């Protein structure tokens, strides 16, 4: 019996679909089926019931799954223990766009549970600078829209984030459940400095152009969501932001944009060719959260997502 067979079995038990399980393991479906058959021959029992359109664990498979997960967990802990003993305290440098966004904190929380001794250093920096710091080795992982990433930076999309606007609670948008994009034509939009967030600024501009107008920009910029609070609360402008943005303080509300609804693409970023354990673990945590929370699932409507 091989560890990879246990791993393949656990993945199949979680997905209950040969195609999805094979994709997660980056192998072809026929190879996954062959490994499962070898495992069943080794055990002398069938573990799953499968038809053309249906896969489910039988009683033997359910019992085996519990033990297989424990075996794999013990193996992982043994590997981590050996690695910790062989080197100094591991650390990871992570780039974040803005501390007000929740994606990376959620990912790092899961990572810290898996690696409680890992030192994580978060650096708040714009996406263009993240690209440079990843290439230079000053960052291990980053986050942002990957449309402008150079070939030396690898990326993987993990979240399509509904776009909305941050407004003052007393603003006319504050009384709406959703805000049509066309209504932004009469509002000054607050942007980040273009050298810090050109990919996000361009995303918003393209959205406005898609309904027939060029946005009016507020005469000034900010370098973070926190820096926008006073301007937005004073109703001098509104600020486009994804739903993952946690409004920084009272007096502000987030309302989803519709007609058309739009979703901002968040990707993990890392140095191409970097196969280090902790970078791979961050990617695994992001994939797991994305599946559990449905971050990449289609959303037909955003009504009801408004927040104050």
Residue frames as qw, qx, qy, qz and C-alpha x, y, z in Angstrom:
[[0.000, 0.888, 0.459, 0.000, 0.00, 0.00, 0.00],
 [0.455, 0.218, 0.017, 0.863, 1.40, 3.41, -0.99],
 [0.079, -0.486, -0.383, 0.782, 0.81, 6.77, 0.63],
 [0.160, 0.157, -0.358, -0.906, -0.17, 8.28, -2.70],
 [0.296, -0.306, -0.839, -0.340, -2.97, 5.70, -2.96],
 [0.233, -0.555, -0.653, 0.460, -4.29, 6.83, 0.42],
 [0.027, -0.398, -0.012, 0.917, -4.04, 10.44, -0.70],
 [0.213, -0.036, -0.632, -0.745, -5.87, 9.74, -3.96],
 [0.287, -0.435, -0.853, -0.041, -8.57, 7.84, -2.08],
 [0.155, -0.547, -0.472, 0.674, -9.14, 10.70, 0.40],
 [0.082, 0.273, -0.245, -0.927, -9.37, 13.22, -2.45],
 [0.284, -0.181, -0.773, -0.537, -11.88, 11.03, -4.29],
 [0.268, -0.495, -0.788, 0.250, -13.90, 10.59, -1.08],
 [0.066, -0.495, -0.245, 0.831, -14.07, 14.38, -0.71],
 [0.203, 0.273, -0.383, -0.859, -15.01, 15.08, -4.31],
 [0.594, 0.276, 0.718, -0.235, -17.10, 11.95, -5.07],
 [0.631, 0.752, 0.051, -0.183, -16.25, 12.59, -8.71],
 [0.848, -0.051, 0.259, 0.460, -13.34, 11.02, -10.59],
 [0.467, 0.681, 0.160, 0.542, -12.84, 13.98, -12.91],
 [0.204, -0.916, 0.093, -0.333, -12.65, 16.60, -10.14],
 [0.788, -0.554, 0.236, 0.131, -10.49, 14.38, -7.94],
 [0.809, 0.190, 0.226, 0.508, -8.04, 13.75, -10.78],
 [0.258, 0.816, 0.060, 0.514, -7.87, 17.47, -11.53],
 [0.476, -0.853, 0.150, -0.151, -7.06, 18.23, -7.86],
 [0.804, -0.397, 0.365, 0.251, -4.27, 15.68, -7.93],
 [0.224, 0.769, -0.431, -0.415, -3.01, 16.82, -11.35],
 [0.286, -0.160, 0.915, 0.235, -3.26, 13.32, -12.84],
 [0.425, 0.003, -0.574, -0.700, -5.41, 11.85, -15.57],
 [0.742, -0.199, 0.172, -0.617, -8.68, 10.21, -14.58],
 [0.907, 0.140, -0.385, -0.097, -7.60, 6.76, -15.78],
 [0.424, 0.356, -0.658, 0.511, -4.52, 6.85, -13.52],
 [0.375, -0.308, 0.453, -0.748, -6.68, 7.72, -10.53],
 [0.887, -0.033, -0.062, -0.456, -9.03, 4.83, -11.31],
 [0.785, 0.268, -0.538, 0.148, -6.10, 2.41, -11.63],
 [0.141, 0.374, -0.648, 0.648, -4.61, 3.47, -8.29],
 [0.618, -0.222, 0.299, -0.693, -7.96, 3.02, -6.56],
 [0.928, 0.093, -0.258, -0.251, -8.34, -0.46, -8.05],
 [0.577, 0.333, -0.641, 0.380, -4.85, -1.42, -6.84],
 [0.189, -0.339, 0.552, -0.738, -5.71, -0.18, -3.37],
 [0.805, -0.101, 0.102, -0.576, -8.92, -2.19, -3.32],
 [0.868, 0.205, -0.453, -0.003, -7.05, -5.31, -4.47],
 [0.298, 0.390, -0.661, 0.567, -4.47, -4.78, -1.73],
 [0.391, -0.221, 0.492, -0.746, -7.21, -4.52, 0.89],
 [0.045, -0.127, -0.986, -0.097, -9.35, -7.26, -0.57],
 [0.135, 0.643, 0.668, -0.349, -12.52, -5.13, -0.34],
 [0.212, 0.612, 0.392, 0.653, -14.32, -2.57, -2.45],
 [0.247, -0.288, -0.368, 0.849, -14.28, 0.96, -1.04],
 [0.278, 0.331, 0.009, -0.902, -16.66, 2.82, -3.32],
 [0.507, 0.474, 0.720, -0.004, -19.76, 2.14, -5.33],
 [0.031, 0.491, -0.289, -0.821, -19.58, 3.69, -8.77],
 [0.593, 0.552, 0.584, 0.046, -21.75, 3.89, -11.82],
 [0.470, 0.472, 0.313, 0.677, -21.48, 6.01, -14.95],
 [0.051, -0.719, -0.129, -0.681, -23.02, 9.01, -13.18],
 [0.615, -0.714, 0.022, -0.333, -22.62, 8.29, -9.48],
 [0.558, 0.275, -0.640, 0.452, -19.80, 7.73, -6.97],
 [0.541, -0.681, 0.126, -0.477, -20.28, 7.09, -3.26],
 [0.034, 0.423, -0.847, 0.320, -18.44, 5.43, -0.37],
 [0.749, -0.290, -0.549, -0.233, -19.72, 2.11, 0.89],
 [0.704, -0.703, -0.006, -0.098, -19.47, 1.06, 4.55],
 [0.860, -0.134, 0.047, 0.490, -15.91, -0.23, 4.11],
 [0.429, 0.533, 0.083, 0.725, -14.89, 2.99, 2.36],
 [0.308, -0.838, -0.050, -0.447, -16.35, 5.19, 5.09],
 [0.814, -0.563, 0.050, 0.131, -14.46, 3.24, 7.77],
 [0.785, 0.099, 0.114, 0.601, -11.23, 3.29, 5.75],
 [0.206, 0.783, 0.100, 0.578, -11.52, 7.05, 5.13],
 [0.512, -0.846, 0.039, -0.142, -11.30, 7.82, 8.87],
 [0.823, -0.387, 0.231, 0.345, -8.11, 5.81, 9.28],
 [0.662, 0.420, 0.224, 0.579, -6.58, 7.02, 6.00],
 [0.012, 0.902, 0.033, 0.430, -6.98, 10.65, 7.03],
 [0.638, -0.749, 0.179, 0.020, -5.29, 9.94, 10.36],
 [0.849, -0.047, 0.254, 0.460, -2.40, 8.17, 8.63],
 [0.466, 0.629, 0.169, 0.599, -1.85, 11.07, 6.24],
 [0.259, -0.921, 0.022, -0.291, -2.08, 13.59, 9.09],
 [0.781, -0.544, 0.219, 0.215, 0.56, 11.66, 11.05],
 [0.755, 0.225, 0.250, 0.563, 2.82, 11.54, 8.00],
 [0.198, 0.824, 0.108, 0.520, 2.44, 15.29, 7.47],
 [0.490, -0.855, 0.118, -0.120, 3.22, 15.99, 11.13],
 [0.857, -0.267, 0.234, 0.373, 6.27, 13.74, 10.93],
 [0.599, 0.488, 0.200, 0.602, 7.54, 15.61, 7.87],
 [0.076, -0.903, -0.024, -0.421, 6.98, 19.00, 9.51],
 [0.708, -0.688, 0.142, 0.071, 8.74, 17.84, 12.68],
 [0.825, -0.009, 0.230, 0.517, 11.76, 16.70, 10.69],
 [0.386, 0.671, 0.170, 0.610, 11.91, 19.96, 8.75],
 [0.325, -0.910, 0.013, -0.259, 11.64, 22.05, 11.90],
 [0.804, -0.511, 0.184, 0.241, 14.45, 20.08, 13.49],
 [0.763, 0.188, 0.261, 0.561, 16.67, 20.58, 10.46],
 [0.292, 0.501, 0.142, 0.802, 16.45, 24.34, 10.19],
 [0.058, -0.096, -0.402, 0.908, 15.83, 27.53, 12.08],
 [0.305, 0.532, 0.588, -0.528, 12.37, 29.01, 12.64],
 [0.330, 0.365, 0.642, 0.588, 10.66, 29.19, 9.23],
 [0.103, 0.571, 0.239, -0.779, 9.21, 32.48, 8.06],
 [0.361, 0.513, 0.663, 0.408, 7.07, 33.74, 5.20],
 [0.020, -0.363, -0.026, 0.931, 6.81, 37.25, 3.78],
 [0.249, 0.560, 0.778, 0.139, 3.37, 37.99, 2.36],
 [0.025, 0.018, 0.168, 0.985, 2.30, 40.99, 0.31],
 [0.111, 0.638, 0.739, -0.187, -1.18, 42.42, 0.89],
 [0.193, 0.566, 0.358, 0.717, -2.86, 45.18, -1.08],
 [0.270, -0.520, 0.111, -0.803, -4.74, 46.70, 1.84],
 [0.034, 0.062, -0.874, 0.481, -5.32, 45.58, 5.42],
 [0.523, 0.129, 0.281, -0.794, -9.06, 46.19, 4.97],
 [0.715, 0.204, -0.497, -0.447, -9.50, 43.21, 2.61],
 [0.742, -0.373, 0.441, -0.341, -10.35, 39.87, 4.24],
 [0.908, 0.315, -0.256, -0.105, -9.07, 37.29, 1.70],
 [0.517, 0.472, -0.613, 0.367, -5.45, 37.06, 2.82],
 [0.318, -0.425, 0.594, -0.605, -6.22, 37.19, 6.58],
 [0.900, -0.030, 0.163, -0.403, -8.58, 34.23, 6.10],
 [0.843, 0.390, -0.361, 0.084, -5.93, 32.32, 4.15],
 [0.267, 0.532, -0.624, 0.507, -3.19, 33.08, 6.66],
 [0.616, -0.368, 0.411, -0.562, -5.41, 32.06, 9.58],
 [0.983, 0.082, 0.001, -0.162, -5.73, 28.61, 8.06],
 [0.656, 0.524, -0.445, 0.311, -2.01, 28.51, 7.30],
 [0.100, -0.581, 0.570, -0.573, -1.13, 29.40, 10.89],
 [0.838, -0.240, 0.275, -0.405, -3.29, 26.56, 12.16],
 [0.957, 0.251, -0.128, 0.074, -1.30, 24.13, 10.02],
 [0.666, 0.278, -0.292, 0.628, 2.05, 25.72, 10.87],
 [0.422, -0.869, -0.257, 0.016, 1.75, 27.31, 14.34],
 [0.614, -0.537, 0.120, 0.566, 5.50, 28.03, 14.52],
 [0.515, 0.441, 0.362, 0.640, 5.67, 29.75, 11.14],
 [0.153, -0.560, -0.140, 0.802, 6.59, 33.42, 11.37],
 [0.363, 0.646, 0.562, 0.367, 4.39, 35.38, 8.96],
 [0.196, -0.439, -0.028, 0.876, 5.36, 38.92, 8.03],
 [0.364, 0.736, 0.561, 0.105, 2.68, 40.91, 6.16],
 [0.274, -0.249, 0.188, 0.910, 3.76, 43.80, 3.95],
 [0.359, 0.762, 0.464, -0.275, 1.12, 46.26, 2.73],
 [0.177, -0.425, 0.484, 0.745, 2.17, 47.17, -0.80],
 [0.620, 0.513, -0.029, -0.593, 0.53, 47.76, -4.18],
 [0.931, 0.200, 0.305, -0.003, 0.38, 45.02, -6.79],
 [0.609, 0.738, -0.233, 0.174, 3.06, 46.45, -9.14],
 [0.094, -0.726, 0.610, -0.304, 5.50, 46.62, -6.24],
 [0.831, -0.205, 0.475, -0.203, 4.50, 43.11, -5.18],
 [0.878, 0.474, -0.016, 0.059, 5.56, 41.87, -8.61],
 [0.347, 0.763, -0.445, 0.314, 8.97, 43.47, -8.18],
 [0.393, -0.583, 0.606, -0.373, 9.46, 42.23, -4.63],
 [0.945, 0.016, 0.291, -0.147, 8.47, 38.69, -5.61],
 [0.776, 0.575, -0.173, 0.193, 11.03, 38.70, -8.41],
 [0.147, 0.739, -0.498, 0.429, 13.68, 40.16, -6.07],
 [0.618, -0.084, -0.740, 0.251, 12.97, 37.59, -3.37],
 [0.053, -0.209, 0.439, -0.872, 11.76, 40.15, -0.83],
 [0.699, -0.028, 0.244, -0.671, 8.27, 38.58, -0.87],
 [0.228, -0.089, 0.967, 0.076, 7.29, 34.92, -0.98],
 [0.120, 0.531, 0.827, 0.141, 3.57, 35.33, -1.75],
 [0.095, 0.124, 0.023, -0.988, 1.35, 38.18, -2.92],
 [0.258, 0.550, 0.782, -0.138, -2.26, 38.83, -3.80],
 [0.166, 0.548, -0.058, -0.818, -3.97, 40.91, -6.48],
 [0.756, 0.585, 0.155, -0.250, -5.27, 40.98, -10.01],
 [0.683, -0.281, 0.522, 0.427, -2.78, 39.08, -12.15],
 [0.623, 0.736, 0.264, 0.010, -3.54, 40.76, -15.51],
 [0.267, 0.913, -0.292, 0.099, -0.26, 42.71, -15.49],
 [0.766, -0.508, 0.378, 0.116, 1.95, 40.02, -13.93],
 [0.256, 0.695, -0.621, -0.254, 5.34, 39.51, -15.62],
 [0.835, 0.173, -0.502, -0.148, 6.34, 36.01, -16.83],
 [0.362, 0.296, -0.744, 0.477, 8.55, 35.57, -13.75],
 [0.347, -0.089, 0.566, -0.742, 5.49, 35.73, -11.46],
 [0.215, -0.221, -0.921, -0.237, 3.09, 32.78, -11.32],
 [0.384, -0.067, 0.249, -0.887, -0.55, 33.22, -10.36],
 [0.149, -0.281, -0.938, -0.135, -3.74, 31.32, -9.63],
 [0.385, -0.357, -0.141, -0.839, -7.25, 32.78, -9.50],
 [0.223, -0.165, -0.906, 0.320, -9.05, 31.87, -6.27],
 [0.055, 0.583, 0.606, -0.539, -11.80, 34.48, -5.80],
 [0.064, 0.442, 0.456, 0.770, -14.25, 36.41, -7.97],
 [0.193, -0.373, -0.560, 0.715, -15.32, 39.17, -5.61],
 [0.114, 0.800, 0.555, 0.197, -18.57, 41.14, -6.16],
 [0.308, 0.156, -0.042, 0.938, -17.79, 44.79, -6.76],
 [0.177, -0.818, -0.547, 0.016, -19.65, 47.53, -4.92],
 [0.181, 0.663, -0.094, 0.721, -19.27, 51.06, -3.58],
 [0.422, -0.391, -0.549, 0.607, -18.38, 52.40, -0.15],
 [0.050, -0.643, -0.250, -0.722, -20.57, 55.39, 0.66],
 [0.105, -0.175, 0.519, -0.830, -21.52, 57.48, 3.66],
 [0.056, 0.354, 0.909, -0.215, -24.51, 56.05, 5.53],
 [0.225, 0.655, 0.369, -0.620, -26.44, 59.26, 4.79],
 [0.033, 0.302, -0.587, -0.751, -25.62, 59.20, 1.09],
 [0.703, 0.229, -0.048, -0.671, -28.46, 58.59, -1.38],
 [0.607, 0.257, -0.737, -0.147, -26.89, 55.23, -2.24],
 [0.036, -0.208, 0.836, -0.506, -27.02, 54.25, 1.41],
 [0.599, 0.127, 0.421, -0.669, -30.78, 53.76, 1.21],
 [0.744, 0.362, -0.382, -0.411, -30.52, 51.39, -1.75],
 [0.895, -0.232, 0.380, -0.018, -30.01, 47.64, -1.60],
 [0.727, 0.103, 0.411, 0.540, -28.04, 47.71, -4.88],
 [0.030, 0.772, -0.103, -0.627, -26.52, 50.49, -7.00],
 [0.771, 0.570, 0.251, 0.129, -26.74, 50.46, -10.84],
 [0.645, -0.124, 0.188, 0.730, -23.36, 51.19, -12.38],
 [0.250, 0.619, 0.368, 0.647, -24.86, 53.97, -14.55],
 [0.331, -0.906, -0.244, -0.095, -25.70, 56.01, -11.44],
 [0.674, -0.430, 0.045, 0.599, -21.99, 56.42, -10.74],
 [0.453, 0.510, 0.293, 0.670, -21.87, 58.85, -13.68],
 [0.139, -0.859, -0.133, -0.474, -23.04, 61.67, -11.40],
 [0.708, -0.700, 0.040, 0.081, -20.69, 60.86, -8.53],
 [0.218, 0.791, -0.560, 0.112, -17.00, 61.73, -8.11],
 [0.974, -0.109, -0.190, 0.060, -15.09, 58.44, -7.69],
 [0.326, -0.819, 0.472, -0.016, -12.13, 58.26, -5.36],
 [0.896, 0.333, -0.279, 0.088, -9.23, 56.27, -6.81],
 [0.754, -0.502, 0.178, 0.385, -5.96, 54.98, -5.43],
 [0.003, 0.762, -0.456, -0.460, -2.77, 56.40, -6.87],
 [0.843, 0.446, -0.165, -0.253, -2.33, 54.81, -10.27],
 [0.354, 0.569, -0.727, 0.147, 1.22, 53.65, -9.54],
 [0.328, -0.247, 0.792, -0.452, -0.15, 51.70, -6.56],
 [0.521, 0.258, 0.778, -0.239, -3.27, 50.12, -8.08],
 [0.244, 0.340, -0.457, -0.785, -3.36, 50.55, -11.88],
 [0.157, -0.106, -0.945, -0.267, -5.06, 47.17, -12.35],
 [0.003, 0.538, 0.759, -0.367, -7.97, 48.03, -10.01],
 [0.136, 0.561, 0.037, -0.816, -8.40, 51.56, -11.35],
 [0.207, 0.220, -0.677, -0.671, -8.51, 50.24, -14.91],
 [0.063, -0.288, -0.956, -0.010, -11.05, 47.58, -13.90],
 [0.089, 0.624, 0.537, -0.561, -13.42, 50.26, -12.54],
 [0.161, 0.511, -0.258, -0.804, -12.92, 52.54, -15.55],
 [0.143, 0.052, -0.862, -0.483, -13.67, 49.67, -17.96],
 [0.011, 0.455, 0.865, -0.210, -16.83, 48.84, -16.01],
 [0.147, 0.651, 0.250, -0.702, -18.06, 52.43, -16.29],
 [0.162, 0.399, -0.536, -0.727, -17.25, 52.56, -19.99],
 [0.029, 0.139, 0.968, 0.205, -19.24, 49.35, -20.51],
 [0.087, 0.685, 0.699, -0.186, -22.44, 51.28, -19.68],
 [0.344, 0.738, 0.374, 0.444, -21.52, 54.37, -21.69],
 [0.125, -0.976, 0.037, -0.175, -19.69, 56.88, -19.51],
 [0.586, 0.331, -0.447, 0.589, -16.22, 57.87, -18.38],
 [0.531, -0.658, -0.477, 0.240, -16.15, 58.29, -14.60],
 [0.002, 0.885, -0.124, 0.449, -15.60, 61.65, -12.94],
 [0.720, -0.037, -0.499, 0.481, -12.56, 61.32, -10.72],
 [0.439, -0.879, -0.151, 0.112, -12.31, 63.00, -7.34],
 [0.383, 0.795, -0.298, 0.364, -9.44, 65.48, -7.34],
 [0.329, -0.632, 0.631, -0.306, -7.18, 63.56, -5.02],
 [0.762, 0.117, -0.631, -0.088, -6.09, 60.00, -4.35],
 [0.669, -0.592, 0.350, -0.282, -5.59, 57.70, -1.37],
 [0.303, 0.481, -0.823, 0.003, -3.12, 54.93, -0.60],
 [0.092, -0.074, -0.965, 0.232, -5.48, 52.73, 1.45],
 [0.319, -0.594, -0.661, -0.330, -9.13, 52.14, 2.33],
 [0.442, -0.586, -0.452, 0.506, -8.48, 53.59, 5.77],
 [0.245, -0.213, 0.082, 0.942, -7.28, 56.84, 4.21],
 [0.101, -0.336, -0.582, -0.733, -10.60, 57.21, 2.38],
 [0.212, -0.520, -0.781, 0.273, -12.82, 57.26, 5.48],
 [0.051, -0.531, -0.260, 0.805, -13.05, 61.02, 6.06],
 [0.134, 0.194, -0.458, -0.857, -13.63, 61.86, 2.40],
 [0.270, -0.269, -0.853, -0.358, -16.37, 59.24, 2.00],
 [0.211, -0.538, -0.711, 0.401, -18.11, 60.04, 5.30],
 [0.006, 0.491, 0.089, -0.866, -18.17, 63.73, 4.35],
 [0.591, 0.601, 0.532, -0.077, -19.95, 62.66, 1.11],
 [0.065, 0.762, -0.342, -0.546, -17.30, 64.31, -1.01],
 [0.404, 0.412, -0.729, -0.368, -16.92, 61.13, -3.07],
 [0.937, -0.122, 0.201, -0.258, -17.67, 57.40, -3.24],
 [0.075, -0.590, 0.794, 0.129, -15.16, 54.58, -3.46],
 [0.876, 0.160, -0.343, -0.300, -15.50, 51.38, -5.48],
 [0.194, -0.485, 0.816, -0.248, -14.46, 48.33, -3.48],
 [0.528, -0.019, -0.818, -0.227, -15.00, 44.55, -3.61],
 [0.722, -0.530, -0.225, -0.382, -17.21, 42.81, -1.06],
 [0.816, -0.128, -0.396, 0.401, -14.12, 41.47, 0.72],
 [0.182, 0.423, -0.247, 0.853, -13.46, 45.01, 1.94],
 [0.399, -0.582, -0.647, 0.290, -14.46, 45.41, 5.57],
 [0.021, 0.861, 0.134, 0.490, -15.67, 49.03, 6.04],
 [0.545, 0.065, -0.480, 0.685, -13.08, 50.60, 8.36],
 [0.054, -0.139, -0.443, 0.884, -15.25, 52.20, 11.04],
 [0.206, 0.631, 0.682, -0.306, -18.70, 53.66, 11.50],
 [0.195, 0.707, 0.012, -0.679, -20.47, 56.05, 9.16],
 [0.219, 0.416, -0.678, -0.565, -19.82, 53.97, 6.02],
 [0.799, 0.186, 0.480, -0.311, -21.87, 51.41, 4.10],
 [0.126, -0.267, 0.806, 0.513, -21.07, 49.02, 1.24],
 [0.692, 0.430, 0.306, -0.493, -23.60, 48.54, -1.56],
 [0.601, 0.013, 0.700, 0.384, -23.18, 46.03, -4.44],
 [0.229, 0.462, -0.338, -0.788, -23.04, 47.29, -8.01],
 [0.581, 0.329, 0.744, -0.011, -25.50, 45.87, -10.57],
 [0.533, 0.782, 0.315, -0.070, -26.54, 46.42, -14.19],
 [0.850, 0.036, -0.520, -0.074, -24.13, 44.90, -14.82],
 [0.751, -0.632, 0.192, 0.019, -22.93, 43.11, -11.71],
 [0.540, 0.672, -0.470, 0.189, -19.16, 42.75, -11.71],
 [0.881, -0.461, 0.042, 0.093, -16.71, 40.53, -9.85],
 [0.097, 0.872, -0.479, 0.024, -13.12, 41.48, -9.19],
 [0.938, 0.130, -0.310, 0.085, -10.56, 38.69, -9.81],
 [0.396, -0.778, 0.475, -0.110, -8.21, 37.98, -6.90],
 [0.888, 0.275, -0.352, 0.109, -5.22, 35.74, -7.57],
 [0.716, -0.608, 0.217, 0.264, -2.42, 34.42, -5.43],
 [0.494, 0.809, -0.300, 0.101, 0.98, 35.51, -6.72],
 [0.751, -0.534, 0.328, 0.208, 4.33, 33.82, -6.21],
 [0.011, 0.691, -0.602, -0.400, 7.73, 33.57, -7.84],
 [0.874, 0.338, -0.217, -0.273, 7.58, 31.25, -10.85],
 [0.684, 0.342, -0.613, 0.199, 9.42, 28.04, -10.11],
 [0.165, -0.420, 0.638, -0.624, 9.26, 28.46, -6.33],
 [0.713, -0.184, -0.623, -0.262, 8.18, 25.07, -5.00],
 [0.066, 0.276, -0.699, 0.656, 8.82, 25.76, -1.32],
 [0.210, -0.337, -0.904, 0.158, 6.61, 24.03, 1.21],
 [0.002, 0.508, 0.501, -0.700, 5.05, 27.14, 2.71],
 [0.256, 0.290, -0.314, -0.867, 4.26, 28.80, -0.61],
 [0.338, -0.102, -0.859, -0.371, 2.58, 25.57, -1.70],
 [0.159, -0.396, -0.813, 0.397, 0.69, 25.50, 1.62],
 [0.161, 0.397, 0.158, -0.890, -0.64, 29.03, 1.10],
 [0.365, 0.137, -0.590, -0.706, -1.91, 27.96, -2.30],
 [0.308, -0.214, -0.926, -0.033, -3.56, 24.90, -0.76],
 [0.028, -0.427, -0.613, 0.664, -5.28, 26.99, 1.91],
 [0.263, 0.334, -0.136, -0.895, -6.56, 29.42, -0.74],
 [0.375, 0.004, -0.780, -0.500, -7.92, 26.57, -2.84],
 [0.227, -0.306, -0.892, 0.241, -9.62, 25.00, 0.16],
 [0.086, 0.445, 0.392, -0.801, -11.27, 28.26, 1.24],
 [0.289, 0.239, -0.408, -0.832, -12.33, 28.98, -2.32],
 [0.349, -0.145, -0.878, -0.295, -14.09, 25.63, -2.56],
 [0.198, -0.396, -0.798, 0.409, -15.75, 25.81, 0.86],
 [0.055, 0.547, 0.300, -0.780, -16.92, 29.42, 0.55],
 [0.516, 0.628, 0.570, 0.122, -17.85, 29.24, -3.13],
 [0.151, -0.700, 0.121, 0.687, -15.57, 32.11, -4.10],
 [0.026, -0.258, 0.664, 0.702, -15.46, 31.02, -7.73],
 [0.250, 0.446, 0.859, -0.007, -19.07, 29.88, -7.99],
 [0.011, 0.393, 0.416, 0.820, -21.36, 31.85, -10.34],
 [0.004, 0.427, 0.601, -0.675, -23.62, 34.29, -8.54],
 [0.160, 0.575, 0.657, 0.460, -26.79, 35.20, -10.36],
 [0.154, -0.857, -0.213, -0.444, -27.61, 38.10, -8.07],
 [0.420, 0.156, -0.494, 0.745, -26.01, 40.18, -5.37],
 [0.424, -0.592, -0.111, -0.676, -29.16, 41.58, -3.75],
 [0.821, -0.537, -0.158, -0.112, -29.07, 41.17, -0.01],
 [0.796, 0.020, -0.218, 0.564, -25.30, 41.51, 0.26],
 [0.065, 0.785, -0.067, 0.613, -25.39, 45.20, 1.22],
 [0.655, -0.339, -0.473, 0.482, -23.55, 46.00, 4.46],
 [0.110, -0.917, 0.025, -0.382, -23.34, 48.92, 6.82]]
